[in-house]
Amino acid sequence: MTDQSPLSAHEMLDIVDEDDRVVGRAPRAEAYARRLRHRCAAVLTRDPDGRIFVHRRTARKLVFPNMYDMFVGGVVGAGETYDEAALREAREELGVRGLPAPVHLFTFRYESPEHSWWASVYEVRCDEPVRPQAEEVAWHSFLTEEELARKIPEWTWVPDGLEAYQRLRAWRDGSVDRDR
């Protein structure tokens, strides 16, 4: 879900606390090396038939290379809003200029031994043909919910994207809080 290309290691990120309040800034490489909590946006993209855009990340990705993801998105730059980052990242990764603004669904804190960030989850419908960035996307397709469900146990997924998808399903079922 997150954009980790080595070429953007110097990009400045807002560093946030456990309540998603900005407490400082750091270059992306430092944020990853020191496990500083930052922000990212994740956008579930559907085609006109309701199928979900799924892709495999390229080998050059700094975090989660060669893994599959059902979200496009990336880090929120310093001073950027989640909404701005969601639209920018979705347009860039999908290669679609006229993409409408993604709809915000919820935000959650992702924590692992290696990573820490607040992830804001969005959804958007893409009516235009996609032309994914070759630097970011090694393979892509639109899958139905059923096809995606079959692939989840078979493929290696980015852990934050998989957690976001599981939370999205629970959110839609009404089994989790919809406030944030």
C-alpha positions, 0 to 999 in steps of 0.5 A, a space after each residue: 500500500 505504501 510507496 517506498 521507492 528508493 528514489 523518494 527516500 529523502 521525501 519529508 514526512 510528518 511524524 505523528 503520535 499514537 493519536 495521529 497528531 503531528 509531533 515532528 518531521 523526518 525524511 522517509 528513510 529516517 522514518 523507516 530506519 527508526 520506525 517513526 510513526 507517519 501517515 499513509 493513504 490506501 485506496 481500494 479501486 473498483 472498475 465500472 463492473 465493481 471488480 477490485 484493482 489488484 497488483 504485484 509490487 515491483 522488486 525495487 520497492 523499499 518495503 514489501 517488494 514483490 508482494 501483492 496488494 489490493 490497494 494503491 496509495 502511499 505515504 502522506 507527505 509533510 503538510 499534505 492531507 490524507 485526502 490530497 495524498 489519496 488522490 495524488 497516489 491513486 492517480 500516479 499509480 493507476 496512471 489515470 488523470 481524471 480519477 475522481 476524489 476517493 471517498 474516505 471510509 476510515 482510519 486505523 493505526 498499523 503496527 508491526 515490529 518493523 513499521 508504524 503508521 496511521 492508514 487512512 482507507 479510501 475507495 474510488 471507482 475508476 471508469 478510465 483504462 488504467 496505465 499503472 506506473 512500471 516503477 511501482 507495479 509489476 503486474 495488475 488485474 481487476 478481480 471480483 471479490 470472489 476471485 480476490 478471496 480465493 487468492 488471499 491464501 495463495 499469494 503473499 500480500 503486503 501485511 498492511 494492505 491485508 490488514 486494511 482489507 480485513 478491516 474494510 470487510 469488518 467495517 462494511 459488516 458493521 462489526 467495527 467502529 465507524 467513527 474514525 
